C-alpha cells in the first residue's frame, strides 16, 4: 500500500482529487491544506507527498522545505510530486531546488497522476513532458535568492526601511537591490516588478 498525502489549499479540489485517486486499490490517500501539511505528514508518514506548487504557502515557513524533509523514499530520496504549470516557472524552480522527484502538469489526466505517484513511490523520477518549456524558463530566473527575498518583502507591502531592518542591511543597499530587480525584470518601477514576478510565480 502506498500512503499518499495530497497538499492543496482549495478544499473542494483537494477533496475531489483525494476521492478520485483513493479509488486505486494500492493507494491510501489523506489530504491537508498547506498550513497543516507538516503536521499531517508527522501523523501519516506518507510514502509520497503530492503538492500544489501554486499556493503562496508552499514557500512559507511550514511549506515545501519542511515537508520535503519528512516525505522521503526508503533510500532517502525526497518523495515529492509537484503539481505545477509551465506558465509559472517560479514554483517549478522551487520544487526542483527541494529535489522533488516528480513533476506533473495541473492539466494532466488522473491516470497520469496515479502513474506519477507510483513511480515516485519507487524512487523513480517522473516528469510530465508538457512542463519542458517551463523548466527551461525556470532555469533562467533572472533574480538572485537575495533579490527574490527583497522583492517578496516588497510584495507584502514592506517599505525600504522595513526591508532593510528585517534583512539587517542599509536602506541604500535595499534601494540598489530594487534598482537591480527593476532592471533585470524589465519593469518600469517597483510595482511593475512585483506584478511581473508574481505572474511568473517567482514570489
KAPENOR-V166432 format. One record per pair of residues at least 4 apart in sequence whose C-alpha atoms are under 6 Angstrom apart, sorted by sequence separation. I is the first residue (numbers start at 1). J is the second residue. D is the distance in whole Angstrom. If there is no record, write none. Layout:
# KAPENOR-V166432
i: (I/I)
j: (J/J)
d: (D/D)
This chain:
# KAPENOR-V166432
i: (10/11/13/18/32/41/59/62/64/72/73/96/120/134/143/148/154/158/164/188/194/198/22/32/58/72/95/119/153/164/182/187/197/198/8/57/58/72/73/164/187/22/72/164/71/68/116/161/182/80/82/85/80/81/82/83/84/78/79/81/83/84/34/83/102/2/4/5/7/9/101/102/103/104/1/2/3/4/5/6/7/8/102/1/2/5/7/7/38/53/48/49/50/51/52/53/48/51/53/155/5/79/4/3/6/3/4/5/6/7/8/4/86/89/93/86/89/89/152/48/90/91/89/90/88/90/88)
j: (14/15/17/22/36/45/63/66/68/76/77/100/124/138/147/152/158/162/168/192/198/202/27/37/63/77/100/124/158/169/187/192/202/203/14/63/64/78/79/170/193/29/79/171/79/78/126/171/193/100/102/105/101/102/103/104/105/100/101/103/105/106/57/106/125/26/28/29/31/33/125/126/127/128/26/27/28/29/30/31/32/33/127/27/28/31/33/34/67/83/79/80/81/82/83/84/80/83/91/194/46/120/46/46/49/47/48/49/50/51/52/49/131/134/138/134/137/138/203/121/200/201/200/201/200/202/201)
d: (6/6/6/6/6/5/5/6/6/5/5/6/5/6/6/6/5/6/6/6/6/6/6/5/4/5/5/5/6/5/5/5/5/5/6/6/5/4/6/6/5/6/5/6/6/6/6/6/6/5/6/5/6/4/5/5/5/6/6/6/6/6/6/6/6/6/6/6/6/4/5/4/5/5/5/5/5/5/5/4/5/5/6/6/6/5/5/6/6/6/5/5/5/5/5/6/6/6/5/6/6/6/5/5/6/5/5/5/5/5/5/6/5/5/5/4/6/5/6/6/6/6/6/4/5/4/5)
